Amino acid sequence: MGVTNTRVLWGVGTARTVRVHWALAELGLQYRTVPTQARTPAMQEEAFQRVSPQGKIPVLEDGALVLSESPAIVTYLAERYSSADNRLIPESVLDRARYFEWLSFISMELDATSIYVLRRHVGLPQIYGDAPNASAVARDYFARMIGSAVTRLSKEGPYLLGQQFSGVDILMTSCLDIAERYDLTVPEPFKHYRERVAQRPAYAAAIAANKPQ
Ligand SMILES: N[C@@H](CCC(=O)N[C@@H](CS)C(=O)NCC(=O)O)C(=O)O
């Protein structure tokens, strides 16, 4: 991946930063990485706090734009830089409605309600405290939500929006990657889906770009 000074991605080393590296790689965009990692002294530096008052990675600078929240960044890149033969978000309003439905489902029902809970209380109990009941409920909830999406995937696949790979596949696959780490229940169709999507060259490029140096 080439280097540019006007497009800068802050953040490496997490499943949420990999999403942005992946979208940039899919779109063939040049960028520079600032390898800030979560919960390190680099987050206290003035330069980082200027782009991230909330103290979170990833953050994308693209010209004058400073953008946080990985689903928003992936969707921004898709909207701004998709081309006729390489689209990460559909053009038609109806197909975009499905894109945003998946975006909301993944961000809220899988990521916020299940994965974040486990990240905090199983992955980082020294910061957020141990909460076995909340963690057990999060596991059940993830299983129920991903289970509810199987019919749609099987009917519409191979990707979430059918034939077209898009930004929501990036977000879903990163959630499935985390799900494996926490040993969450993932139905077979989503296991096969993840294996399929993970074969994309841009996924491998993103994993490499996301590695802390
Ligand atoms: N909703 C945000 C979450 C960002 C986030 O929580 N990032 C974590 C790393 S995955 C972080 O920067 N944590 C640092 C901290 O909480 O101190 C997104 O999807 O981008």
The ligand as a Tripos MOL2 file, in Angstrom:
@<TRIPOS>MOLECULE
LIG
   20    19     1     0     0
SMALL
NO_CHARGES

@<TRIPOS>ATOM
      1 N1        -17.4530    2.3290   18.2740 N.3       1 LIG1
      2 C1        -16.0530    2.5500   18.0200 C.3       1 LIG1
      3 C2        -15.2430    1.8470   19.1020 C.3       1 LIG1
      4 C3        -13.8060    2.2170   19.0840 C.3       1 LIG1
      5 C4        -13.0910    1.5270   20.2230 C.2       1 LIG1
      6 O1        -13.6690    1.1780   21.2650 O.2       1 LIG1
      7 N2        -11.8010    1.3430   20.0400 N.am      1 LIG1
      8 C5        -11.0110    0.6990   21.0650 C.3       1 LIG1
      9 C6        -10.0620   -0.2940   20.4170 C.3       1 LIG1
     10 S1        -10.9860   -1.5480   19.5870 S.3       1 LIG1
     11 C7        -10.1780    1.7450   21.7790 C.2       1 LIG1
     12 O2         -9.6690    2.6440   21.1620 O.2       1 LIG1
     13 N3        -10.0880    1.6130   23.0990 N.am      1 LIG1
     14 C8         -9.3000    2.4950   23.8930 C.3       1 LIG1
     15 C9         -9.9500    2.7820   25.2130 C.2       1 LIG1
     16 O3        -11.1390    2.5070   25.3720 O.co2     1 LIG1
     17 O4         -9.2480    3.3240   26.0710 O.co2     1 LIG1
     18 C10       -15.6850    2.0320   16.6270 C.2       1 LIG1
     19 O5        -16.3280    1.0830   16.1540 O.co2     1 LIG1
     20 O6        -14.7660    2.5730   16.0140 O.co2     1 LIG1
@<TRIPOS>BOND
     1     1     2 1
     2     2     3 1
     3     2    18 1
     4     3     4 1
     5     4     5 1
     6     5     6 2
     7     5     7 1
     8     7     8 1
     9     8     9 1
    10     8    11 1
    11     9    10 1
    12    11    12 2
    13    11    13 1
    14    13    14 1
    15    14    15 1
    16    15    16 2
    17    15    17 1
    18    18    19 2
    19    18    20 1
@<TRIPOS>SUBSTRUCTURE
     1 LIG1         1 GROUP 0 **** ****
